[in-house]
Each structure stands twice: as structure tokens, then as C-alpha cells.
Amino acid sequence: LMKRILTIMAAVICLCSCAKIIDWVPVTFQVRVQDAQGKDLLDPADDNSWLIGTKIHFRGITVDLDETGISPVTRALPAEYRGFRLEKGSDYYYLAFGEFDGGADYDEEDMMIHWPDGKVNVITYSRKLNRVKADAKQVFKLDGVECSNPIIIVR
């Protein structure tokens, strides 16, 4: 009986000491907009007033683009929702939406960017976590075609 109790205690100690706590990085959608030659169309120095009225529609809500203040990139944990905004990357500007919980699964979430000229781009995101391997498989699509993040829209 004592041997069995010691074996169970050793197993519990091993499970407790081997358990990992994972801080999943929050997910932020980044959308670059450029022309056919690769010129950044979001740079405020190039008069991106054509963005006025841009909105994103997600989970039944519509959010206006906040283009008044450019946010720096941060790595805040946990996820902190900061709306739909213009941010400055290392060498380009991009539209950002989120942040969303990086420790959650997402099954084909759609976000629709409504541009002032009436055009719409649909971004689809799915994410499946593998908690055993501490890994996530995520897929971004732009208008039905798989792409990377940052998502690049050519206008």
C-alpha cells in the first residue's frame, strides 16, 4: 500500500512540475494597402484622405477606421482590443484590427473591410491550437485566397 501511495505521489509531483503555462501571443490582423508598383498607400505623407469612411464589419458590428492617431506596435499581454486603426510598422503603415485572444480557436471568422468607393474586401481567419505541442495552425484568406499576415491589398 505504501509503495502504491508513493508511486501516485511521484506521478502527481511530475504532472505538476511538467505542466506548461503558455502565454499565447494575441492576434492582430494587419492589412497593408499598396499600388501595383508596391507603393505604400497608407502613408499619411502621401495624402491618404481616401481612407475617410473606411469601416470594418465583424461579428455583427461595424467599426470606423481611427486614422487620427497612429499607434505604435506593442506586445501587450493579455489581448487588449484597440479597435480598427492605422499603425506604423518598421517600414510601412498598415490597418490593424484587434487584438484577439491568441489562446482561442477560431473557425472561419470573416471580417469585411468596406472602402469609401463601395468596394469590399473579405478577410477570413481560422486558428486551431495544439496545446500539447504549444503550437497553432492559423490560416488567413483575402477574398477566398490564402495569404500571409500582414495581408496585402493592391488597389
N, C-alpha and C positions, 0 to 999 in steps of 0.2 A: 504494500500500500504506500509506504514512504517513497519507494522508487517511482511509482506512478505519479505521486504528487510532485516530486522534484522534476520529473520529465515535463509535466504540464506547466509548472512554474518557469522552467527554462524556455519552453515554447512561447509562453506569454511575454517573457522578457525579450526574446528575439523578435517577436512580432512588433512590440512597442519600439524597440531600438531601430528596427529596419524600416519602419514606416516613413514614407517621404511626405513632406509638406511641399506642395508645388504652388508657386505664385505664378499663375498663368498671366502672360502679358495681355493687357487689354487690346481689343481690336478697334482700330480706327480705319475707316475707309478713306483712301487718298485718291483723288482724281486730278490728274494733270490734263490741261487743255492746251493743245498746240495746233499750229497750222501744218500744212503738208510738208513744209521745209523744217519742221521741228522747233519753230519759234514759240516761246512761252507766251500764250495769250492771256495769262492771268497776272502778269507783271503790272503792278499799278503805274509804273513809269511809262507804260505804253498805252495808257487810257483804256482800261478795261471796263468802261462805263456800260458796255453791252451786257454786263452781268446783272445790272439792276433789274430786279424782278425774278431772278433765278430762285427756284424753290426745289425742295426735295420732299417726296411723299414716301412715307414708311409706316407700316402697321396702322394705317388709317389716319395718320396725322400728316399735316403739311407744315414744313418749317421753311421760313425765308432764309436766304443766304445772308449772313452777317459779314459784310465786306468792309465795315468801318474800322475795325481794329485787326491788325494781323497778329495772330497768336504765334508764339514760339513753340517749337516741338518740345514736349516733355515726356517723361516716362513715369507718370504718377500711377501708383498702385494704391488702392484698387481702382477699377474703372470709374471714370468721372465723366458723365455726359456733359459735353460742352457745345452741343448744337451743330449747326451746319455753317462752316466758317472758312475763311481764306487763311492759309498758313504759309509760312516761308520755310522751304526746305533748304538744303545746303547750296543748291544751285538753280532752284526753280521754285515757283509758287504752285500751290495745289489747293483744291477744295477738300475739306476734311469733314467727315460726319461721324459722330460717336463721342465718346468711346463706349465699347460694349464689353461685357464680361468675357474675358478670354478663357474662363474655366467652364463655359457652357457649350452645348451642342446647338447648332443652328441648321435647320433643314430648309434649304431653298428660300431664303429670305430675299424679297425683292425691294429695291429702292428705286424710285423713278425720279430722275432729275428733269425738271420742267424748265426749259430755257425760255427767255423772253420772246424769241422769234417763233414760239409754238412747237419747236422740236422737243422730243422726249428721248432720253437715254435710260435704259433699264439695266441696273446693276443687280446681279443675283449672287448671293453669298451662301455657301454651306460649309459647315465645320463639324467634324466628327472627332471627338477626343479619344485617345487611347491612354487611359490613366495608368495602365501597367507600364507602358514604355515612356510615359510622360511626354507624349507627342500628340500633335494634332494634324489632321489632314484637312486642309481648307481649300476651297475652290471659289474663285472669283470669275464671274462672267459679265461681259459687256454686250448687251443686246443679243444674248444667247450664245456668244462665242467666248470660250475660256480665255482668260487673260491673267496678268500678274497684278499685284498691288504694289506700287501705285498703278491705278487704272489710267490708261492714256486715251483720251478722246481727241480725235482730229477733227477740227472744224474749219 
